Amino acid sequence: MPYEAPTHSVERSLRATTGAKVVAGIDEVGRGAWAGPVSVCAAVTGLRRPPEGLTDSKLLTPKRRAAIVVELEQWVTAHSLGHASPEEIDELGMTAALRLAATRALGGLPVRPDWVILDGNHDYLGAPWKVRTVIKGDQSCVSVAAASVLAKVARDRLMAELGTQHEDFAFAANAGYPSPAHKAALAERGPTPYHRLSWSYLDAMPQWRHLKKVRAGMDGSSAAIEGQLGFDF
């Protein structure tokens, strides 16, 4: 399926209008999974021509992602990954967990960015960071597209490693998202230590419902919404 290649237009605009010298693109993966962390990558790319075929990770086949990530790791000026664990997601909620993972990713860069380009229309990062949100930034902005691929490949590898301990859940294939194999294993065996226990999938499993966690001060409604997010793997 043809797609339009990402450009540096947002990065160039921020440099020209704000005087920013270092601009980082951010993207996340794992928001809608039932198991595993939510992972964020911060990537600084400069203004050089990106690897051929770079785009949103969801538009690339696993084979193409695996190939292009090798190029990206050598091509980016800098990148860093941050994660928020299932326990932190249960305790904080998804928005705060995303902020935590993004802050960890940004803190891992060798130089603090002057501006951050965030995929989507919601600034979950906030002060003290200077943020420009871009809808479908993972398709249109080079730095965000690079972050998208780097985050996706890194989290997929992590979930595959976790899956060796729980083979019935097929984490290597579904990355913690609710595939048929994942649902069947969950119903039979119950949650692993890597599952998010505040999410609504447990409501449909009476045998495991007693394990559900409710965040302090919450009635569970936000967790219920989070637990019904769709696939993005």
C-alpha positions as CSV (number, residue, x, y, z in Angstrom):
1,M,0.0,0.0,0.0
2,P,1.6,3.3,-1.0
3,Y,2.1,6.0,1.6
4,E,3.7,9.4,1.7
5,A,7.2,9.5,3.3
6,P,7.6,11.5,6.5
7,T,9.5,14.8,6.2
8,H,11.4,17.2,8.5
9,S,8.9,20.0,8.1
10,V,7.8,20.1,11.7
11,E,11.4,19.8,12.9
12,R,12.5,22.6,10.6
13,S,9.6,24.8,11.7
14,L,10.5,24.4,15.3
15,R,14.1,25.3,14.7
16,A,13.2,28.3,12.6
17,T,10.5,29.8,14.9
18,T,11.8,28.9,18.3
19,G,15.5,28.7,17.9
20,A,15.5,25.1,19.0
21,K,18.8,23.2,18.4
22,V,17.7,19.8,19.6
23,V,14.3,18.4,18.7
24,A,13.2,15.0,19.7
25,G,10.3,12.9,18.3
26,I,8.4,10.7,20.7
27,D,6.1,7.7,20.1
28,E,4.7,5.0,22.3
29,V,3.7,1.4,21.9
30,G,1.8,-1.0,24.1
31,R,-1.0,1.4,25.2
32,G,-3.7,-1.1,24.4
33,A,-2.0,-4.3,25.4
34,W,-3.3,-6.4,28.3
35,A,0.2,-7.5,29.3
36,G,3.6,-6.0,29.4
37,P,4.8,-2.4,29.8
38,V,3.9,0.7,27.9
39,S,7.1,1.7,26.0
40,V,8.2,5.1,24.7
41,C,11.1,6.0,22.5
42,A,12.6,9.5,22.1
43,A,14.6,10.0,19.0
44,V,16.8,12.8,17.8
45,T,17.4,12.7,14.1
46,G,18.9,15.9,12.9
47,L,17.8,16.9,9.3
48,R,19.6,14.2,7.3
49,R,17.8,12.0,4.8
50,P,16.2,9.1,6.6
51,P,16.5,5.4,5.7
52,E,14.4,4.4,2.6
53,G,10.9,3.3,3.5
54,L,10.7,4.8,7.0
55,T,7.1,5.4,8.2
56,D,4.8,4.5,11.1
57,S,5.8,1.1,12.5
58,K,2.2,-0.1,12.1
59,L,2.5,0.3,8.3
60,L,5.5,-1.9,8.1
61,T,5.7,-5.7,8.1
62,P,7.6,-7.4,11.0
63,K,10.3,-8.3,8.5
64,R,10.6,-4.8,7.2
65,R,10.7,-3.3,10.7
66,A,13.5,-5.7,11.7
67,A,15.5,-4.6,8.7
68,I,14.9,-0.9,9.0
69,V,15.6,-0.8,12.7
70,V,19.2,-1.9,12.1
71,E,19.6,1.2,9.8
72,L,17.8,3.5,12.2
73,E,20.0,2.5,15.2
74,Q,23.0,3.7,13.2
75,W,21.3,6.6,11.5
76,V,19.6,8.5,14.4
77,T,21.7,11.1,16.2
78,A,20.5,9.7,19.5
79,H,17.6,7.6,20.9
80,S,16.5,6.3,24.3
81,L,13.7,4.0,25.5
82,G,11.6,4.4,28.6
83,H,9.1,1.9,30.0
84,A,6.3,1.9,32.6
85,S,5.6,-1.5,34.1
86,P,2.2,-3.2,34.4
87,E,2.3,-2.4,38.2
88,E,2.9,1.3,37.5
89,I,0.1,1.3,34.9
90,D,-2.2,-0.2,37.5
91,E,-1.2,2.2,40.2
92,L,-1.0,5.4,38.1
93,G,-3.4,5.0,35.2
94,M,-2.3,5.0,31.5
95,T,-1.9,8.8,31.1
96,A,0.5,9.1,34.1
97,A,2.2,5.9,33.1
98,L,2.8,7.3,29.6
99,R,4.3,10.5,31.1
100,L,6.6,8.4,33.3
101,A,7.8,6.3,30.4
102,A,8.3,9.4,28.2
103,T,10.2,11.2,31.0
104,R,12.5,8.2,31.4
105,A,13.1,8.1,27.6
106,L,13.9,11.8,27.4
107,G,16.1,11.5,30.5
108,G,18.1,8.9,28.7
109,L,19.1,11.1,25.8
110,P,22.7,12.5,26.0
111,V,21.4,16.1,25.5
112,R,18.1,17.5,26.8
113,P,15.8,18.4,23.9
114,D,14.7,22.0,23.4
115,W,11.4,20.8,22.0
116,V,9.5,17.5,21.8
117,I,7.3,16.4,18.9
118,L,4.6,14.1,20.3
119,D,2.5,11.8,18.2
120,G,-1.3,12.5,18.5
121,N,-3.4,15.4,19.7
122,H,-3.0,14.9,23.5
123,D,0.0,16.3,25.4
124,Y,0.4,13.6,28.0
125,L,4.0,14.9,28.8
126,G,3.3,18.5,29.9
127,A,5.6,21.0,31.7
128,P,8.5,21.5,32.0
129,W,8.8,20.1,28.4
130,K,8.0,22.2,25.4
131,V,5.7,20.0,23.3
132,R,4.3,20.2,19.8
133,T,1.6,17.6,19.2
134,V,1.1,16.3,15.7
135,I,-1.8,14.1,14.6
136,K,-0.4,11.1,12.7
137,G,3.1,12.4,13.5
138,D,4.4,8.8,13.2
139,Q,3.6,9.0,9.5
140,S,4.5,12.7,8.8
141,C,7.5,13.5,11.0
142,V,10.8,11.8,10.5
143,S,11.8,11.9,14.2
144,V,8.5,10.5,15.4
145,A,8.4,7.8,12.7
146,A,11.9,6.7,13.8
147,A,10.8,6.6,17.4
148,S,7.7,4.6,16.4
149,V,9.8,1.9,14.7
150,L,12.5,1.8,17.5
151,A,9.8,1.6,20.2
152,K,7.8,-1.1,18.5
153,V,10.8,-3.4,17.7
154,A,12.2,-3.0,21.2
155,R,8.9,-3.8,22.9
156,D,8.2,-6.7,20.6
157,R,11.6,-8.2,21.5
158,L,10.9,-7.7,25.2
159,M,7.5,-9.4,25.0
160,A,9.1,-12.3,23.1
161,E,11.6,-12.8,25.9
162,L,8.8,-12.7,28.5
163,G,6.9,-15.2,26.4
164,T,9.5,-17.9,26.8
165,Q,8.3,-18.1,30.4
166,H,4.6,-18.3,29.5
167,E,4.5,-20.0,26.1
168,D,0.7,-20.6,26.1
169,F,0.2,-16.9,26.0
170,A,2.0,-16.5,22.7
171,F,3.5,-13.1,23.6
172,A,6.1,-13.4,20.8
173,A,3.2,-13.3,18.3
174,N,0.7,-10.9,20.0
175,A,3.1,-8.7,22.1
176,G,0.6,-8.8,25.0
177,Y,-2.5,-7.8,23.0
178,P,-5.7,-9.8,23.2
179,S,-5.2,-12.4,20.5
180,P,-7.3,-15.6,20.6
181,A,-4.4,-17.6,21.9
182,H,-3.8,-15.0,24.6
183,K,-7.4,-14.9,25.6
184,A,-7.6,-18.7,25.8
185,A,-4.5,-19.0,28.0
186,L,-5.7,-16.2,30.2
187,A,-9.1,-17.9,30.8
188,E,-7.4,-21.2,31.6
189,R,-4.3,-20.1,33.6
190,G,-5.1,-16.7,34.9
191,P,-2.9,-13.5,34.7
192,T,0.8,-13.8,34.6
193,P,3.0,-11.4,36.6
194,Y,3.2,-9.3,33.4
195,H,-0.6,-8.6,33.1
196,R,-2.3,-5.3,33.9
197,L,-4.7,-6.1,36.7
198,S,-6.8,-2.9,36.7
199,W,-8.2,-3.5,33.2
200,S,-11.7,-4.6,32.3
201,Y,-10.8,-7.9,30.7
202,L,-11.0,-9.5,34.2
203,D,-14.6,-8.5,34.5
204,A,-15.5,-11.1,31.9
205,M,-13.5,-13.8,33.7
206,P,-15.4,-14.7,37.0
207,Q,-12.7,-17.2,38.0
208,W,-10.0,-14.4,38.0
209,R,-12.1,-11.4,38.8
210,H,-10.9,-11.4,42.4
211,L,-7.5,-10.4,41.2
212,K,-8.6,-7.1,39.7
213,K,-7.0,-4.0,41.1
214,V,-8.8,-0.6,41.5
215,R,-6.6,2.5,41.8
216,A,-7.0,4.5,44.9
217,G,-9.6,7.2,44.5
218,M,-10.9,5.7,41.3
219,D,-14.2,3.8,40.6
220,G,-12.5,1.7,38.0
221,S,-14.2,3.4,35.1
222,S,-11.0,4.7,33.5
223,A,-9.4,1.3,33.9
224,A,-12.4,-0.3,32.2
225,I,-12.1,2.0,29.2
226,E,-8.3,1.3,29.0
227,G,-8.9,-2.4,29.1
228,Q,-11.1,-2.3,26.0
229,L,-8.6,-0.6,23.7
230,G,-8.0,-2.4,20.4
231,F,-5.1,-4.0,18.7
232,D,-2.2,-2.0,17.4
233,F,0.3,-4.7,16.8
